[in-house]
Amino acid sequence: MEKLKKKIGSFSFWNWVIASIIFRLILIYFPKNLNLSSRPEVSTPLTSFRRLAEGYWLKQSSMSPYAGSMYHGSPLLLSLLGPLTVKRIEGQPNHLLYSLVSVIADVVSAMLIRATGRNLQFAYLRTLESLDLVKQIEGSELRSSGDVAALIYLCNPFTIVACVGLSTSPIENMAVILCLYGACSRLIPLAAFGWVIATHMSLYPAILIIPVIFLLGCGPDAPPRKLFLQRHQQKGVLNESKLPHGFSWGPIIHFAFWALVWSVYVLVLCGISLKQFGGLWEMFKSTYGFILTVEDLSPNIGVLWYFFAEVFEFFRNFFLIVFHVNILFMILPLAIRLHHRPCYLAFVYVAICSMLKSYPSVGDSALYLGLLGWFVNELSDMQFSLFLFCGYVGVSLLSPVMHNLWIWRGTGNANFYFATAMVYACLQIVLVVEGVSAMLNHDRKLRRLLTGKLQDVKS
Amino acid sequence: MALLRRPLLVLILIVTYQFLQLWIAVGSVIEEGQKQEEFYEELLLKPLPDRKVLTHFHFQSSAPPTSNGRHHHLFPKAISQLVQKFRVKEMELSFTQGRWNYESWGGFDSIPSSNAKPPGVELWAVFDVPQHLIDALWKNLTHTLSGLFCASINFLESSTAYSAPEWSFPPASGNLRYGTLPREAVCTENLTPWLKLLPCRDKAGISMLLDRPSIYRGFYHSQRLHLISTGSGSEGMDPGIILEQTLTVVLQPNSQRASLDRASEKHIQPSWSLSSIFGKQVSGKCVLAETSNVYLLLDRGLVAELKQLHEENEKSAEKVLTSENFRTNPCFELSAKPDRIFIEESSLLSKNSSVLYKFKVEKYSEFEPFDLGLTWKIPVVWLCRQAPLHASRFLMGSGNERGAIAISLKSTQSSESFMGANSDDERCELRVDVFQVVPWYVKVYFHSLQVFVDQQPKAVSDIIEKIHVSPSKDKVSPGVMELVLKLPCSVSSAALTIEFDKGFLHIDEYPPDANQGFDIPSAIVSFPNFHASMVFLENDSLNKSPLLSKFQEKSHVMSYTEVLLVPLTTPDFSMPYNVITITCTVFALYFGSLLNALRRRVAEEERFLKDKAAKKTGRLPLLLSKLSAKLRGRHSEPPHSPPGPASSSFINSKLVLKVILVAGVAACWQHYFL
């Protein structure tokens, strides 16, 4: 009976996957991709497809792709995806091949998310077992978090829009997920590769090195180590085999080595492809420099564009530092408090980055919403989830309307659109804060259950 | 006494004048070997098909290369200093108001191709220095010119405003800088300093005609200053400079009411005279000028038309037009007798040729002022020669996010004759150069360049023979596009489209009238295969006239397209404080609430609160604990002992004391330190 149920469940999972792929293909066959590729929500200066094509054109006409301020992506992306921007197949939509690459990237990401989710759930169940808490938790139904996360990622309208809108964010997301997958399943070279590529493409995933180190050092998410010690002390017997591993430096050194190898490799490749132009310095200046200095003030779903369009010139540098340091400031407190849950830490970092980054797009939101699916069981008591859901729906409906009013009709003004961006930022803040406190509460709950059980045993 | 003295004064003046003239003549004889500074003034008048008159003033001063310091007799010192200081090899500055109407005023002759300029200010200069010094010199040059001509040419200083075309701009050279200010308003304050460079200013000679109200009433006026420094032969010699100042005005003569009354003569061209269009007459030449001539040009189309009209009556039409007894001309009547008549060397392509009447101003004096008048007797309709393709440019798309620029080239009917001549070749091709500068906030996607020939999309590589692009850098440099198109001769229309995204600027970068939009400077379309030149018979006497020798120079046929007005989205200019405070609030909310969530240790807090409640049972801690418990959404056990009323009043009085203390300190601070 159980098996049958599982089969039905998995069958419907594959159904959903196929449905989402077909839906993407249908959208791709719409004329001009529904103009999604020029939406500000989808294509930021970093992920825009048109800019990629422009960079490729410049490179083909033997100019540096970074001449002018159009292209700000990686030169590797240019060599890999550039040819697809011009290749056309008769009778097919213009950028079919490129769209197919995006679809494949999405599916691969979803599969990796699923595998990682299963891994995490397995680890979760094991820790529950070792704490003898299975029965208490079983009361609330356990969902297969891998499937849920993969389906959230695949069927999220944000992901679909980013995929059909030909932005490069599906590929960036895939690199991030690859890194987490590699770290979870202890494929250290893969994790290092994912981390290096993700950092190379959008800089912000660099801070994922902290969760990756925790993942490699202590294994996937588990309740705090203190709980195990407490439990075993209470029991009187210290069973070493049931304890989670302590922090081990071996895999981390291994990871550092591989990260070094991959980054040298990537830099050499970039150097070769930019040899006749400005070299690596130009690349760093127009990718990382462009990200850090927020030069482009075109509207997006973040808040920084309007801020820097309005702020007085002499305060600009100060605020640039403040906003970027805001990301860095939170790294340490989060790492201290959530070090026993490295995957969750990674999710929080990704969410914070996608909220505070200089050119956010819905592709970034799609990534952290997908990762949120891993923790359906832990976060089942999260507050405001309905409010957040409604907020996301409302903002994603209102934001294009306000953009249209401001840019196309000229009847609204910039403040309308900025207000939706503001609301979106607030929603993300609420999500992160509530998520973090829900996770901490979950740990508390486990402890309470444990102490309650112990007291039961004593009495 | 006064009566007696006056004739004496006049006599003395006359004698002095005679002496002076003699002295000048002697001087010129003495310094025959060494070239003198020279000044020429000329005026060209040309009736235009759409009932307007083109007047083209041409002043040329030249200073030969000298080694004897910086003394100039005629040549403006400001200009020679400028050339020396900035090592300018060639420079052109034009102030223009209105747009040259290529369709009805012609686009092939040398007047439109070298004097039709884009609206506003256009400046280009070629420097005689190594590449890395040019930009600094350009900046200084713009500031100097800005002061010299009372215009905001200094805006061309910033690197976003000028560009360095590689080869599409006619005086092709790597040392060229080119910049335009399409929105610069041109007025008398720019004309007056320009006139100051003339030796006679507007006090004598042809420049007397420059009556400000009538010039600025015109449909088009373009005031141009072009200088070439003829390279100094040896070191230590200052370079010779040729300064050419032209003013091109298109005016509508007030047509006589009497002729308009009659319906049959509605199509007759308006009759005009110098005094009717300028309100002034020429009373003699500028004494300092070598020559002072007025020309009347009847262009090919007009002459052909007149001949045709004539052939119905008489055989030898040409004779009539050129004959000395022009007063008997049945088509029109001139009020003054021309001194010479030139006929253009009829080219191979067409039998018709233009006719040029020359009038010498020196014959006239204050008592007998020169006033050329042209009275039409019969209605004439003709067309001016057009450039092979008529170029126009427009914007496509709507909204403030993106758009496209289209340059459309339409074949002009009159150009078919050139095509016919060229079609002997098997592959007849028409070469068109396009030079386009776009400001950085119009972010052009060069990969989206599309070419349409006769409304059919063509592969870009088939049509575009050569392309040079320098993409725009945000807030650093404008985008430059130089193209060489090879079109088939049979082309009837061609179009180039290129997409762009509109940029978003910082609020300080918007001009005061931000919602008016931003200008994209004119594109330059030139036809290197076609040369605008007019070669007149009897060359010998033409050498003396700079205007006519200018006509004989082979210059590319060139036309400027319209200036485009791109509306850009504006942010709310009144919002900086609001945006800063709101954004910072959101960031503070994020930082504070996340840190709060991380910091909270529920069990310890509860224990702490319990301890506190046990120790001190005030109302405030109770309230606080209740509040915090409520915030956490859970019940807290109330402290066991009920609070006493005395303690609460004690705390209240303490609080009041504190508040008073703080208020007092604040008041003192306010009073003494601020």
Interface residues (C-beta under 8 A of the other chain):
Chain A: S38 P40 R50 A53 E54 Y56 W57 L58 S61 M63 A67 G68 S69 M70 T85 E295 D296 L297 S298 P299 V303 W305 Y306 F307 F308 A309 E310 V311 F312 E313 V322 F323 N326 F329 M330 P333 L334 I336 R337 M355 L356 W406 I407 W408 G410 N413 A414 N415 F418 M422 A425 C426 I429 V432 V433 V436 S437 L440 R444
Chain B: S398 G399 N400 E401 R402 W440 K443 Y445 F446 H447 S448 I467 V469 S470 P471 S472 K473 D474 K475 G479 D501 G503 F504 L505 H506 I507 D508 T569 T570 P571 D572 M575 P576 V579 I580 I582 T583 V586 F587 L589 Y590 F591 S593 L594 L595 A597 L598 R599 R600 V602 A603
